[in-house]
Amino acid sequence: MTASDAQPEPNESVPLELIAERARKLWQERGGDSTRDIENWFDAEQELRREWMQAEQEQQRTVVAPRRRSHSKK
């Protein structure tokens, strides 16, 4: 499961598996420094929450209300 596979839901917390995956990626990018584990975790969580909020906003913008059909009488 990746961040792009999961769909954001209002008021839903980010799954721990996704945070762990992102934190590991940050850890690798930052040279594997184990003294920054907590920082990596919080940064990962913050990034994912921001991405989910952006995705939610995009979904709301793309929702189109159905068109009303006009029934004209002849």
Protein Blocks (a to p, Z undefined) as FASTA:
>chain_A
ZZklpccdehiacdfklmmmmmmmmmmmnoopaklmmmmmmmmmmmmmmmmmmmmmmmmm
mpccddddddddZZ
